[in-house]
Amino acid sequence: ILLGGAALLAAPAITTRPALAITPAEIKSRGKLVVGIQGDNPPWGFVNSAGKQEGLDADIAELFGKELGVSVEFVALEVNNRIPALTTGRVDLLFATMAMLPERAKAVQFSKPYVANTIVLIAPKKDKVTSNEDMAKYTIGVAKGAAQDTQVTKNAPAGTTIRRYDGDAPSIQALVSGQVQAIGGNIFYMQRIEQARPGEFENKLEFQNLYNGACTRLGEKEINAAINTFIDKIKANGELQKIYDKWMKVPVHKFPD
């Protein structure tokens, strides 16, 4: 009786937790793909005024769901909880601005790259910034745990004030509101900064060129292979370029073999 009662108590917790989707066949059987994505980082992933997930990552994820013949459910994630959401089974995979870094590859498996980016320092146009030493005169904002956090921390002179924020949007807001004088970001930050403070800021220093990939759990070879086949397909048939044209306004990068 006690065991039966315990099972009944445990049942709601079990049924509300998404099952680990290890293979494309399991996803198709379920009829739904659960995708982890950023919810506040346009043009990559963001929630519009109608509550719908949009952005480059969202469009690519929707195409992959169509390839599998299933609907897509998005889970909006912050920078720091992207990998935990995947490894604990909260989501099936990540299309979440995931730069392909060696440390991350110890925890998740990357697909082939589908987008490229550059990590930069953004500062006022009127200021002369030509070397890492010039960073010392600023209070610099970064998204905590992101590639820009790593690069600013690595390259800034000792004693530089670095403020860490919970995501891209808060760090950009800190810049445009004057809480910080510069930020570590990527080459697409300027689209958002220009909307708030046109003509005042520019990319000053380049730290690192990065490629973004979709992420699956370690050992899930079938879903990783399916994503790679899908990425090859949208590169070849022009679908990836259409999404780039819509969100990035640049040609598709040349990716390493």
N, C-alpha and C positions, 0 to 999 in steps of 0.2 A: 504493500500500500504506500509506504514511504517513498519507494523508488518511483512508483507511478505518479505520485504527486510532484516529485522533483522533475520528472520528465515534462509534466504539463506546465509547470512554472517556467521551465527552460524553453519550451516551444516557441513563445513569442519572440524571444531573443534570436533564436535560430532562424525563424522565417523572415525576420525583418533585415537580416544581414545578407547582402548580395552574395550569391555563390561564386566561388572562384571559377572564372570562365577560362579553362585551360586550352581549349581548341576552338577553331572556327565552327566545328560541328556542334559543340555545346552552345555556342552563342546563337547559331541558327535555330537550334531546338528550343531555346528560351524565347527567341523572337525579339531580342533587344540587346543592344550593345551599350554598355555603360562606360562613358568616356570622361576621364579627368581632364580639365581644361582650366585655364586662368579666366577669372570672371571680371577682372578690372584692368586689363592690359591691352587696349586697342593699339594697333590693328590686329593683334594676335588672337585674343579671346576676350570678350566683354559681353555684358548683358545690356541689351538696348532698353529704351524707355517702355517698351511693351513687355519686357521680361523675357525676351528671347535671346538665346546665346548666339552671338555673331562673331565674325573675325576669320582670319585665314585658317587658324587651327580648326575652327568650327566647320568651315566649309569642307576642309579636307576630311574631317571625321564623318561628316554627313555623306560624302562620296564613298567612304569606306563602308559605312553602314549599308548604303545602296548596293555596293559590290557584294556584300554578304546577304542582302535581301532582308534586312532587319531594320527596325527603328533605332534611333540613337537617343539615349538619355544622357544629358550632360550634368556633371558634378563640378561646380565652380570651386577652384582650389587656390590657396595662397602659395607663394613660392616655397615656403618651408614645409608644407604638408603634402606636396605633390607625390614624392616617393613613398611616404608612409601610407597614403591613400591607396596606392597601387599594391604595395607589398602585403598589406593587411586584407586585401580583397574588397575594399570599398568600391573600387572601379576596376574595369577589365583591362584598360590600357590608358596611356597618356598621350594626348596631343596637346601639350601644355608648355610650349616654348622651352623645351628641354634641350639645352645645349649638351653636346656629346663630350663629356669630361671623364677622364680616367677614374676619378673617385666615385662618380655616379655609376660607372659601369661595373663596380663591385656589387652594387645593390640591385640594378635593373639591367635588362638587355635592350639595347638600342636597335632600331631599324636602320635601314639606309637613310642618309640625310635627305630631307625634302625642302629645306630652306637654309639660308646662310645669313650670318649676322656678324657685326663687329662691335666689340665692347669699347666704349669711348668715355672721355671726360667732357662734360658739357659745362661751359662757363660763359660769362658775358662777352659779347663781341668786342666791347671796348677794351677789354683786358688782354695783355700780352701773355700768352701761355704757350711756351715752346718746349718745355722739358718737365720731367716729373718734379723737379725742385720747386717749380712754380705752384704746385698744388698746395704747398705749405701755407700760403696766404689765405686759403679758403676754409670755411666749414663745409664739408662735402657730405651730401646725402646719398645713400645707397639702399637698394632693396635687400633686406637682410637675407643672407644665405644664397643670393644669386651670384652669377658669374661676375657681375660688376662689383659686388662686395669683395670678392676674392681679389680682383685685379686692382681696385683702388687701395685696398689694405696692403697688397704686395708692393705697389709702386709709389705710394705716397711717402714722403719723408717722415722720419720719426717725429712724433709730436703733432702731426696733422690731426685736426679734429674731424672725426668721421661719425656721422649720425646714421643709425640703421633704422629703417622703417619696414613695416609689415607689408611689403609688396611694392610694385612699380608705381601704382597710382599715388600712394601716400608720399613716395619720394619725389615724384614730379610736383605734387602739390606743395611740398616743402620748398621747392625751388621757386615756383611762381608766386608763392606767398611771402618769400623773403626769409624763411626760417633758415635756409642754407644759401650759400652763394654759388655753389656748383654741385653737380651730381654725376655719379657714375651711372651710365645707362647704355643703350644700344643705339644704332644708327636710325632707328625708327621713333625714338623718343621725341625728336624735333617736331614731328607732325603735331603732337599734342601740345608741346610747349609753345609753338607758334600760334596756336589757337588762343592761348591765354595771354601771352606776352610777345606779340609779333615783333620780329626784328631785333630782339634784345640778346638772344643767346645763339651759340653755334657749337658744333663739335670741335674740340680743341686737340685732344690727344687720342691716339688709337692704341689700345692695349693688347687686343687679342681678336683674331678671326675665329669664328665658331660656326659649327654646323648643328642644326637641330634635327633630332630624330624622334619618332614615336617610341614609347617605352612599353615593354611587356615585362612580366616577371621572369627571373632567371630560370632557365630550363624549359620555358614554354616555347618550344621550337616551332610548332605548327602555326601558331598565331603570328609569330615573328616572320616566318616565311611568307604567310599570306599578306602581311603588310608590305613586305619587300616587293612581292609580285605586283601589288596594287600601286606602289610608288613608281615602279618601272613603267606601269601602264599609263598613269596620269602624266608622267614626264613625256612619254612618247606620243600620246594622243592630243596633247595641248591643253588638257584640263588644268594642269598645274599652272601653266602660263596664264590661263584665264583668271585663276584665283589670285595670282601675283598682280595681274593688271587691275583687279578689283580693289585689292587691299594695300599693295606695296608700291605700285606704280613704277616698278623696275623689272628688267628682264630676269628670267630664272637664272640662278647662278650655275656655273659649271661645278659639278660635284666630283670629288676624287673617286676613282674606281674602288 
